[in-house]
Amino acid sequence: MGYASVIGQSERQLTITALSVSISRTRSSASFVKKISKARGIKPREYRAVQDCIENMGDSLDSLSQSVRELGNIGHAVGEDFVWHMTNVQTWVSAALTD
């Protein structure tokens, strides 16, 4: 509801807003996980696991950011050009979810 006035009836704005919120939440989560990695008494194996998690979150942020940039490149693309851009967005969002 907090974003409804920005989104209006625009599917494109809904998509950009959803991706932007996802980026923000992923950054926040990554920050929290980084704090965990500095906890006292963390074992080396646990530290490596947390570092892997941080790396995956970074990859997720990269993929989400690429998706937002790609949406900006769509402009007035139609037909095969539009499909190509949207396929890129879908691929990067899927990769972000996997990470």
C-alpha positions in Angstrom: 0.0 0.0 0.0 2.9 2.4 0.7 3.9 2.3 -2.9 0.4 2.5 -4.5 0.6 6.2 -5.3 3.9 5.7 -7.1 2.8 2.7 -9.0 -0.7 3.7 -10.1 -1.8 1.5 -12.9 1.6 1.1 -14.5 2.8 -2.5 -14.7 6.3 -1.2 -15.6 6.4 0.9 -12.4 5.1 -2.0 -10.4 7.9 -4.1 -11.7 10.6 -1.5 -11.0 9.2 -0.8 -7.6 9.1 -4.5 -6.7 12.7 -4.9 -7.9 13.8 -1.8 -6.0 12.2 -3.0 -2.8 13.9 -6.4 -3.3 17.3 -4.7 -3.7 16.7 -2.7 -0.6 15.7 -5.8 1.5 18.6 -7.8 0.1 21.1 -5.1 1.1 19.6 -5.0 4.5 19.8 -8.8 4.9 23.4 -8.8 3.6 24.3 -6.2 6.2 22.8 -8.3 8.9 24.6 -11.4 7.7 27.9 -9.5 7.6 27.4 -8.6 11.3 26.9 -12.3 12.0 30.3 -13.1 10.4 32.0 -10.8 13.0 30.3 -12.5 16.0 32.6 -13.6 18.7 33.2 -17.4 18.9 32.2 -18.1 15.4 34.0 -21.3 14.2 36.1 -21.3 11.0 33.6 -23.5 9.2 30.7 -21.3 10.2 32.6 -18.3 9.1 33.2 -19.7 5.6 29.5 -20.6 5.3 28.5 -17.1 6.2 31.0 -15.7 3.7 29.5 -17.9 1.0 26.0 -16.5 2.0 27.3 -13.0 1.7 28.8 -13.7 -1.7 25.5 -15.2 -2.9 23.6 -12.1 -1.6 26.0 -9.9 -3.6 25.4 -12.0 -6.7 21.7 -11.6 -6.1 22.1 -7.8 -5.8 24.0 -7.7 -9.0 21.3 -9.7 -10.8 18.5 -7.5 -9.5 20.4 -4.3 -10.4 20.9 -5.6 -13.9 17.2 -6.3 -14.1 16.3 -2.7 -13.2 18.9 -1.4 -15.8 17.4 -3.6 -18.4 13.9 -2.4 -17.7 15.3 1.1 -18.3 16.6 0.0 -21.7 13.3 -1.3 -22.9 12.0 2.2 -23.7 9.5 1.7 -26.5 10.8 -1.6 -27.6 8.2 -3.8 -29.4 8.1 -7.3 -30.8 11.2 -9.3 -30.6 13.2 -6.5 -29.1 10.8 -6.3 -26.2 10.7 -10.0 -25.7 14.6 -10.1 -25.7 14.7 -7.4 -22.9 12.0 -9.1 -20.9 13.7 -12.5 -21.2 16.9 -10.9 -19.8 15.0 -9.5 -16.9 13.3 -12.8 -16.2 16.6 -14.6 -16.3 18.3 -12.2 -13.9 15.4 -12.2 -11.4 15.4 -16.0 -11.5 19.2 -16.0 -10.8 18.6 -13.6 -7.9 16.0 -15.9 -6.4 18.3 -18.9 -6.8 21.1 -17.0 -5.0 
